[in-house]
């Protein structure tokens, strides 16, 4: 008789899911900040857009680090996805 081995996956970590949702939101904010920057004409607005872009980038970087610390296997998967996205 053939035995079937099932891999037991642990239930998804709610904190990890929350971090991923926050990362998606932060990436959306970054995209919006870049769109605003592209349309800004006044020097004060350009400075504001640059500030918002830097803040959104810092938030994305923090969330990516937090996700990698929470789930080291996700770091390798994210690296593979990045490679596919740019090729």
C-alpha positions, 0 to 999 in steps of 0.5 A: 500500500502506498503511503502518502505524506502530507506536509503539515503547514502551520497556520498563517501568522496573523502578525505576518499577514498584517505586516504584508498588508501594511507593506502593500499600503505603503507601496501604494503610498509610495506610488501615489507620492511619485505621481504627485511629484511628477505633477508638482510645479511649485518648489514647495510642493516638490520639496513636500513630495520628496519628503513624502517619497523618502518617508514612504521608502523608509516605511517600506524598508522597515516593513520588508525588514520586519517581514524578513525577520518574522519569516526568513523563508519569505526573504528567499521567495521575495528575492525570487519574485523580484528577479522575475519582476525585473526580467 
